[in-house]
Amino acid sequence: MLLATTQVEDFDRFLEVFSTKGADKRRQHGSKGATVFRDPTEADRVWVAFDWDEQGWQSFVSDPDVPPILKEAGHKDKPQAAQLARSIDA
């Protein structure tokens, strides 16, 4: 599991591209799915929990086809993986 955040210009446009072209590209890099959350305090920020490992994430962000997809989706900045602080059972 990987948690990432980014800011977007328009949530609906982001979601459309994220769930089509973005999903196809993520699938090529081993992602098994994602859950999108809107930030309750920042209207332009989204959080995404990916069913993905770190190696797949790194492969995705280094793919030269990804920046145009991010631009089309309206990302204001590059998505950043949240830093793992600790894993705790239950």
C-alpha beads as a LAMMPS data file, in Angstrom:
LAMMPS data file: protein, C-alpha beads

90 atoms
89 bonds

1 atom types
1 bond types

-500.0 500.0 xlo xhi
-500.0 500.0 ylo yhi
-500.0 500.0 zlo zhi

Masses

1 110.0

Atoms # bond

1 1 1 0.000 0.000 0.000
2 1 1 1.219 3.486 -0.832
3 1 1 -0.318 6.827 0.155
4 1 1 0.266 9.865 -2.066
5 1 1 -0.956 13.447 -2.195
6 1 1 -1.111 16.127 -4.872
7 1 1 -2.874 19.378 -5.679
8 1 1 -5.098 19.623 -8.762
9 1 1 -6.617 22.435 -10.797
10 1 1 -10.051 20.804 -11.156
11 1 1 -11.150 17.734 -9.225
12 1 1 -13.569 16.420 -11.872
13 1 1 -10.961 16.688 -14.638
14 1 1 -8.393 15.011 -12.390
15 1 1 -10.757 12.138 -11.593
16 1 1 -11.648 11.590 -15.261
17 1 1 -8.009 11.300 -16.376
18 1 1 -6.954 9.447 -13.195
19 1 1 -9.598 6.765 -13.790
20 1 1 -8.862 6.284 -17.523
21 1 1 -5.425 7.104 -18.979
22 1 1 -3.853 7.269 -15.529
23 1 1 -5.297 3.892 -14.543
24 1 1 -4.031 2.262 -17.734
25 1 1 -0.516 3.603 -17.133
26 1 1 -0.510 2.665 -13.416
27 1 1 -1.663 -0.847 -14.302
28 1 1 1.372 -1.184 -16.623
29 1 1 3.554 -0.545 -13.564
30 1 1 1.857 -3.062 -11.280
31 1 1 -0.799 -0.995 -9.505
32 1 1 -3.771 -3.119 -8.484
33 1 1 -6.075 -0.187 -7.756
34 1 1 -6.497 3.094 -5.938
35 1 1 -8.871 4.897 -3.586
36 1 1 -9.153 8.688 -3.978
37 1 1 -9.950 11.055 -1.104
38 1 1 -10.658 14.801 -1.225
39 1 1 -8.884 16.760 1.467
40 1 1 -11.462 18.344 3.818
41 1 1 -9.323 21.433 4.478
42 1 1 -7.754 22.114 1.061
43 1 1 -10.208 22.132 -1.855
44 1 1 -7.507 21.507 -4.455
45 1 1 -5.731 18.644 -2.630
46 1 1 -6.398 14.946 -3.140
47 1 1 -4.999 11.931 -1.314
48 1 1 -4.754 8.534 -2.981
49 1 1 -4.211 5.155 -1.351
50 1 1 -2.685 2.838 -3.946
51 1 1 -2.574 -0.948 -3.869
52 1 1 1.001 -0.734 -5.101
53 1 1 4.527 -1.395 -3.917
54 1 1 7.400 1.104 -3.793
55 1 1 9.160 -0.439 -6.805
56 1 1 6.040 -0.045 -8.974
57 1 1 5.608 3.559 -7.803
58 1 1 9.222 4.410 -8.680
59 1 1 8.829 2.774 -12.087
60 1 1 5.662 4.794 -12.706
61 1 1 7.089 8.187 -11.727
62 1 1 10.184 7.617 -13.879
63 1 1 8.164 6.630 -16.979
64 1 1 8.540 9.403 -19.613
65 1 1 4.883 8.966 -20.644
66 1 1 3.637 9.965 -17.183
67 1 1 4.291 13.765 -17.125
68 1 1 1.891 14.477 -20.039
69 1 1 -0.809 12.421 -18.306
70 1 1 -0.255 14.357 -15.054
71 1 1 -0.457 17.628 -16.997
72 1 1 -3.690 16.571 -18.702
73 1 1 -5.136 15.646 -15.294
74 1 1 -4.341 19.147 -14.024
75 1 1 -1.763 18.336 -11.368
76 1 1 -0.333 21.537 -9.884
77 1 1 2.738 19.716 -8.643
78 1 1 4.289 16.270 -8.815
79 1 1 2.474 13.688 -6.655
80 1 1 4.429 12.888 -3.511
81 1 1 4.385 9.610 -1.611
82 1 1 3.683 10.097 2.080
83 1 1 6.642 9.113 4.249
84 1 1 6.023 5.939 6.227
85 1 1 6.294 6.655 9.947
86 1 1 5.465 3.202 11.298
87 1 1 3.417 0.060 10.662
88 1 1 1.266 -1.105 13.558
89 1 1 -0.833 -4.276 13.794
90 1 1 -4.562 -3.618 14.192

Bonds

1 1 1 2
2 1 2 3
3 1 3 4
4 1 4 5
5 1 5 6
6 1 6 7
7 1 7 8
8 1 8 9
9 1 9 10
10 1 10 11
11 1 11 12
12 1 12 13
13 1 13 14
14 1 14 15
15 1 15 16
16 1 16 17
17 1 17 18
18 1 18 19
19 1 19 20
20 1 20 21
21 1 21 22
22 1 22 23
23 1 23 24
24 1 24 25
25 1 25 26
26 1 26 27
27 1 27 28
28 1 28 29
29 1 29 30
30 1 30 31
31 1 31 32
32 1 32 33
33 1 33 34
34 1 34 35
35 1 35 36
36 1 36 37
37 1 37 38
38 1 38 39
39 1 39 40
40 1 40 41
41 1 41 42
42 1 42 43
43 1 43 44
44 1 44 45
45 1 45 46
46 1 46 47
47 1 47 48
48 1 48 49
49 1 49 50
50 1 50 51
51 1 51 52
52 1 52 53
53 1 53 54
54 1 54 55
55 1 55 56
56 1 56 57
57 1 57 58
58 1 58 59
59 1 59 60
60 1 60 61
61 1 61 62
62 1 62 63
63 1 63 64
64 1 64 65
65 1 65 66
66 1 66 67
67 1 67 68
68 1 68 69
69 1 69 70
70 1 70 71
71 1 71 72
72 1 72 73
73 1 73 74
74 1 74 75
75 1 75 76
76 1 76 77
77 1 77 78
78 1 78 79
79 1 79 80
80 1 80 81
81 1 81 82
82 1 82 83
83 1 83 84
84 1 84 85
85 1 85 86
86 1 86 87
87 1 87 88
88 1 88 89
89 1 89 90
